[in-house]
Structure formats: structure tokens, C-alpha cells
Amino acid sequence: VFDVVVPAARREVALSAFAHHCHLLTEKPLADSPENARVIIAAARQAGRVHAVVQNRRYVANVRRIRRFLDSGAIGKPTSIHADFFIAPHFGGFREEMDHVLLLDMAIHTFDAARYMVAGEPANVYCQEWEPASSWYRQGSSASAVFDLGGGKVFTYAGSWCADGFRTSWEGSWRVVAERGSLLWDGHDGLKAEVVASGRDGII
């Protein structure tokens, strides 16, 4: 079963799929609440079925290129990664009524891409979300977060779904700071790095 329903209907679809002994591939978020997520996970285990949540941003071509470049060691080990996401879509429908809409429906993609780029897993996170006065969303259209990705790596995120003017791409705008240089990606085709030149002041 491929579940593309609104988050509020996800539990019902999942439980029905497992009751019919089906595997389940679902859109994110996994559920509309932690409680429903736990119920769905327990049902999948009891049924012995595969339950997978789609995360496709780590397969974007430039996300893969960044991972390969960082793995090459050309700028040393990453120490921090930063992503900005500022767009102003008017979806209508369930998204404009969701709780934590940016975090659950969009930022999760960026978070997963960051994990993949620097091969890090979150040890802890601080996050604050808010609703600008000009927002057309009910709750959680804007957020900032700081992740400890372990191994001395930190990921920072700033985003909004009600930010008109100078919009980023849907992939966001990225900077990776490493031991011997930095990498920038505009979220489109603009991908570049600067490497500290050995033995002198400057970059190459």
C-alpha cells in the first residue's frame, strides 16, 4: 500500500494495511501525533510487515555530489552545516490548518538531507517555531533549529513558509564549513567550494 493521504488519516490507512497483511510505504510525516506514530509502529511490528517513510531529498543530484565531495576530504572534516529555507506558498487545504506545518511537512526533508550530507545522526536538538503576524497558516509556519550531529558537527536551520521576497529554492540555501574551507550550494545548480591554500594566506 502507498499512503498519500493527509496526516490526520494516516493511522486509519496504516492499521487497515497491516490488518490485510500488506507492506506500507507512506508519505511523511509518519503520523499526525507521537501517540499515533507509536500505534502505527506497534501495528507494523505485530503484523510483521515492512513500514517505510519516504525521504527523497537525499537522492537529489547535488545533495549526492556534496556527500561525495565531503567524503573526498578536499576541505577536511565538516564542522558545521547551515541551511536557510524561505518561500511563501499558498497551498490552501490541510497544510494551512496543520500544527507544526513547516517542521512536519517540509523541514523534515532538509533535516534528512543534512544528516546525509555530513553522515551525522542527531544527538540533541533545540528548536523554536513561531507564527508571523502576516502569516496565512494556523500554526508553525516559521522555525529555527540547532542540531548536534555528533563528532563536533552542528547543523543550523532557519526557515519560513510565509517569507515573501528573495525566496530560496525549494531545496534551500546551504553552507558547509569544514576544517580547510567551505562549500556553498544555492539549492539550484550553483555549487562551489573554496579550499584554504597550504602554506600561505588565501584560498584556491
Contacts in CASP RR format, 6 or more apart in sequence:
PFRMAT RR
TARGET T0000
AUTHOR 0000-0000-0000
METHOD contacts of the structure
MODEL  1
VFDVVVPAARREVALSAFAHHCHLLTEKPLADSPENARVIIAAARQAGRV
HAVVQNRRYVANVRRIRRFLDSGAIGKPTSIHADFFIAPHFGGFREEMDH
VLLLDMAIHTFDAARYMVAGEPANVYCQEWEPASSWYRQGSSASAVFDLG
GGKVFTYAGSWCADGFRTSWEGSWRVVAERGSLLWDGHDGLKAEVVASGR
DGII
1 13 0 8 1.000
1 17 0 8 1.000
1 22 0 8 1.000
1 23 0 8 1.000
1 24 0 8 1.000
1 25 0 8 1.000
2 25 0 8 1.000
2 26 0 8 1.000
3 10 0 8 1.000
3 13 0 8 1.000
3 14 0 8 1.000
3 17 0 8 1.000
3 24 0 8 1.000
3 25 0 8 1.000
3 26 0 8 1.000
3 27 0 8 1.000
4 27 0 8 1.000
5 13 0 8 1.000
6 94 0 8 1.000
7 29 0 8 1.000
7 31 0 8 1.000
7 32 0 8 1.000
7 94 0 8 1.000
7 98 0 8 1.000
7 104 0 8 1.000
8 32 0 8 1.000
8 94 0 8 1.000
10 26 0 8 1.000
10 29 0 8 1.000
10 30 0 8 1.000
10 31 0 8 1.000
10 32 0 8 1.000
10 36 0 8 1.000
10 40 0 8 1.000
11 31 0 8 1.000
11 32 0 8 1.000
11 36 0 8 1.000
11 39 0 8 1.000
11 40 0 8 1.000
13 26 0 8 1.000
14 24 0 8 1.000
14 26 0 8 1.000
14 31 0 8 1.000
14 40 0 8 1.000
14 43 0 8 1.000
14 44 0 8 1.000
14 51 0 8 1.000
15 39 0 8 1.000
15 40 0 8 1.000
15 43 0 8 1.000
17 23 0 8 1.000
17 24 0 8 1.000
17 49 0 8 1.000
18 24 0 8 1.000
18 43 0 8 1.000
18 44 0 8 1.000
18 46 0 8 1.000
18 47 0 8 1.000
18 48 0 8 1.000
18 49 0 8 1.000
18 51 0 8 1.000
19 47 0 8 1.000
21 47 0 8 1.000
21 49 0 8 1.000
22 49 0 8 1.000
23 49 0 8 1.000
23 50 0 8 1.000
23 51 0 8 1.000
24 44 0 8 1.000
24 49 0 8 1.000
24 50 0 8 1.000
24 51 0 8 1.000
24 52 0 8 1.000
25 52 0 8 1.000
25 54 0 8 1.000
26 51 0 8 1.000
26 52 0 8 1.000
26 53 0 8 1.000
26 54 0 8 1.000
27 53 0 8 1.000
27 54 0 8 1.000
28 53 0 8 1.000
28 54 0 8 1.000
28 55 0 8 1.000
28 104 0 8 1.000
28 105 0 8 1.000
28 108 0 8 1.000
28 109 0 8 1.000
29 53 0 8 1.000
29 104 0 8 1.000
29 105 0 8 1.000
29 108 0 8 1.000
30 37 0 8 1.000
30 40 0 8 1.000
30 41 0 8 1.000
30 53 0 8 1.000
31 37 0 8 1.000
31 39 0 8 1.000
31 40 0 8 1.000
40 51 0 8 1.000
41 51 0 8 1.000
44 50 0 8 1.000
44 51 0 8 1.000
55 108 0 8 1.000
55 109 0 8 1.000
55 112 0 8 1.000
56 109 0 8 1.000
57 63 0 8 1.000
57 109 0 8 1.000
57 110 0 8 1.000
57 112 0 8 1.000
57 113 0 8 1.000
57 171 0 8 1.000
58 64 0 8 1.000
58 112 0 8 1.000
58 113 0 8 1.000
58 115 0 8 1.000
58 116 0 8 1.000
60 113 0 8 1.000
60 171 0 8 1.000
62 171 0 8 1.000
62 185 0 8 1.000
62 187 0 8 1.000
62 189 0 8 1.000
62 190 0 8 1.000
62 191 0 8 1.000
63 113 0 8 1.000
63 116 0 8 1.000
63 117 0 8 1.000
63 171 0 8 1.000
65 191 0 8 1.000
66 117 0 8 1.000
66 174 0 8 1.000
66 176 0 8 1.000
66 183 0 8 1.000
66 185 0 8 1.000
66 191 0 8 1.000
67 116 0 8 1.000
67 117 0 8 1.000
67 119 0 8 1.000
69 75 0 8 1.000
69 183 0 8 1.000
69 193 0 8 1.000
70 76 0 8 1.000
70 78 0 8 1.000
70 117 0 8 1.000
70 118 0 8 1.000
70 176 0 8 1.000
70 178 0 8 1.000
70 183 0 8 1.000
71 119 0 8 1.000
73 178 0 8 1.000
74 180 0 8 1.000
74 193 0 8 1.000
74 195 0 8 1.000
75 176 0 8 1.000
75 178 0 8 1.000
75 179 0 8 1.000
75 180 0 8 1.000
75 181 0 8 1.000
75 182 0 8 1.000
75 183 0 8 1.000
75 193 0 8 1.000
75 195 0 8 1.000
76 178 0 8 1.000
76 179 0 8 1.000
76 180 0 8 1.000
76 181 0 8 1.000
77 178 0 8 1.000
77 179 0 8 1.000
78 117 0 8 1.000
78 118 0 8 1.000
78 153 0 8 1.000
78 176 0 8 1.000
78 177 0 8 1.000
78 178 0 8 1.000
79 152 0 8 1.000
79 153 0 8 1.000
79 154 0 8 1.000
79 177 0 8 1.000
79 178 0 8 1.000
79 179 0 8 1.000
80 153 0 8 1.000
80 154 0 8 1.000
80 155 0 8 1.000
80 156 0 8 1.000
80 176 0 8 1.000
80 177 0 8 1.000
81 114 0 8 1.000
81 117 0 8 1.000
81 118 0 8 1.000
81 149 0 8 1.000
81 153 0 8 1.000
81 154 0 8 1.000
81 155 0 8 1.000
81 156 0 8 1.000
81 174 0 8 1.000
81 175 0 8 1.000
81 176 0 8 1.000
81 177 0 8 1.000
82 155 0 8 1.000
82 156 0 8 1.000
82 157 0 8 1.000
82 174 0 8 1.000
82 175 0 8 1.000
82 176 0 8 1.000
82 177 0 8 1.000
83 110 0 8 1.000
83 113 0 8 1.000
83 114 0 8 1.000
83 155 0 8 1.000
83 156 0 8 1.000
83 157 0 8 1.000
83 158 0 8 1.000
83 172 0 8 1.000
83 173 0 8 1.000
83 174 0 8 1.000
84 157 0 8 1.000
84 158 0 8 1.000
84 159 0 8 1.000
84 168 0 8 1.000
84 172 0 8 1.000
84 173 0 8 1.000
84 174 0 8 1.000
85 106 0 8 1.000
85 107 0 8 1.000
85 110 0 8 1.000
85 157 0 8 1.000
85 158 0 8 1.000
85 159 0 8 1.000
85 160 0 8 1.000
85 168 0 8 1.000
85 172 0 8 1.000
85 173 0 8 1.000
86 158 0 8 1.000
86 159 0 8 1.000
86 160 0 8 1.000
86 163 0 8 1.000
86 165 0 8 1.000
86 166 0 8 1.000
86 167 0 8 1.000
86 168 0 8 1.000
87 160 0 8 1.000
87 161 0 8 1.000
87 163 0 8 1.000
87 167 0 8 1.000
87 168 0 8 1.000
87 170 0 8 1.000
88 160 0 8 1.000
88 161 0 8 1.000
88 162 0 8 1.000
88 163 0 8 1.000
88 164 0 8 1.000
88 165 0 8 1.000
88 167 0 8 1.000
89 161 0 8 1.000
90 136 0 8 1.000
95 101 0 8 1.000
95 105 0 8 1.000
95 137 0 8 1.000
96 136 0 8 1.000
96 137 0 8 1.000
96 138 0 8 1.000
97 138 0 8 1.000
98 104 0 8 1.000
98 105 0 8 1.000
98 137 0 8 1.000
98 138 0 8 1.000
98 139 0 8 1.000
99 138 0 8 1.000
99 139 0 8 1.000
99 140 0 8 1.000
100 129 0 8 1.000
100 139 0 8 1.000
100 140 0 8 1.000
101 137 0 8 1.000
101 138 0 8 1.000
101 139 0 8 1.000
101 140 0 8 1.000
101 141 0 8 1.000
101 161 0 8 1.000
102 129 0 8 1.000
102 140 0 8 1.000
102 141 0 8 1.000
102 142 0 8 1.000
102 143 0 8 1.000
102 159 0 8 1.000
102 160 0 8 1.000
102 161 0 8 1.000
103 127 0 8 1.000
103 129 0 8 1.000
103 140 0 8 1.000
103 143 0 8 1.000
106 161 0 8 1.000
107 143 0 8 1.000
107 145 0 8 1.000
107 157 0 8 1.000
107 159 0 8 1.000
110 157 0 8 1.000
110 171 0 8 1.000
110 172 0 8 1.000
111 145 0 8 1.000
111 147 0 8 1.000
111 155 0 8 1.000
111 157 0 8 1.000
113 171 0 8 1.000
114 147 0 8 1.000
114 149 0 8 1.000
114 155 0 8 1.000
114 157 0 8 1.000
115 121 0 8 1.000
115 122 0 8 1.000
115 149 0 8 1.000
117 176 0 8 1.000
118 149 0 8 1.000
118 153 0 8 1.000
118 155 0 8 1.000
118 176 0 8 1.000
120 149 0 8 1.000
120 150 0 8 1.000
120 151 0 8 1.000
120 153 0 8 1.000
121 149 0 8 1.000
121 150 0 8 1.000
122 147 0 8 1.000
122 148 0 8 1.000
122 149 0 8 1.000
123 148 0 8 1.000
123 149 0 8 1.000
123 150 0 8 1.000
124 147 0 8 1.000
124 148 0 8 1.000
125 145 0 8 1.000
125 146 0 8 1.000
125 147 0 8 1.000
125 148 0 8 1.000
126 145 0 8 1.000
126 146 0 8 1.000
127 143 0 8 1.000
127 144 0 8 1.000
127 145 0 8 1.000
127 146 0 8 1.000
128 143 0 8 1.000
128 144 0 8 1.000
128 145 0 8 1.000
129 140 0 8 1.000
129 142 0 8 1.000
129 143 0 8 1.000
130 140 0 8 1.000
130 142 0 8 1.000
130 143 0 8 1.000
131 137 0 8 1.000
131 138 0 8 1.000
131 139 0 8 1.000
131 140 0 8 1.000
131 141 0 8 1.000
131 142 0 8 1.000
132 141 0 8 1.000
132 142 0 8 1.000
132 160 0 8 1.000
132 162 0 8 1.000
134 162 0 8 1.000
135 141 0 8 1.000
135 142 0 8 1.000
135 162 0 8 1.000
136 162 0 8 1.000
137 161 0 8 1.000
137 162 0 8 1.000
141 160 0 8 1.000
141 161 0 8 1.000
141 162 0 8 1.000
142 159 0 8 1.000
142 160 0 8 1.000
142 161 0 8 1.000
142 162 0 8 1.000
142 163 0 8 1.000
143 157 0 8 1.000
143 158 0 8 1.000
143 159 0 8 1.000
143 160 0 8 1.000
144 156 0 8 1.000
144 157 0 8 1.000
144 158 0 8 1.000
144 159 0 8 1.000
145 156 0 8 1.000
145 157 0 8 1.000
146 154 0 8 1.000
146 155 0 8 1.000
146 156 0 8 1.000
146 157 0 8 1.000
147 154 0 8 1.000
147 155 0 8 1.000
147 156 0 8 1.000
147 157 0 8 1.000
148 154 0 8 1.000
149 155 0 8 1.000
168 186 0 8 1.000
168 187 0 8 1.000
169 186 0 8 1.000
169 187 0 8 1.000
169 188 0 8 1.000
171 185 0 8 1.000
171 187 0 8 1.000
171 188 0 8 1.000
172 187 0 8 1.000
173 185 0 8 1.000
173 186 0 8 1.000
173 187 0 8 1.000
174 183 0 8 1.000
174 184 0 8 1.000
174 185 0 8 1.000
174 186 0 8 1.000
174 187 0 8 1.000
175 182 0 8 1.000
175 183 0 8 1.000
175 184 0 8 1.000
176 182 0 8 1.000
176 183 0 8 1.000
180 195 0 8 1.000
180 196 0 8 1.000
181 193 0 8 1.000
181 194 0 8 1.000
181 195 0 8 1.000
181 196 0 8 1.000
181 203 0 8 1.000
182 193 0 8 1.000
182 194 0 8 1.000
183 191 0 8 1.000
183 192 0 8 1.000
183 193 0 8 1.000
184 190 0 8 1.000
184 191 0 8 1.000
184 192 0 8 1.000
184 193 0 8 1.000
185 191 0 8 1.000
194 203 0 8 1.000
194 204 0 8 1.000
195 203 0 8 1.000
195 204 0 8 1.000
196 202 0 8 1.000
196 203 0 8 1.000
196 204 0 8 1.000
197 203 0 8 1.000
197 204 0 8 1.000
END
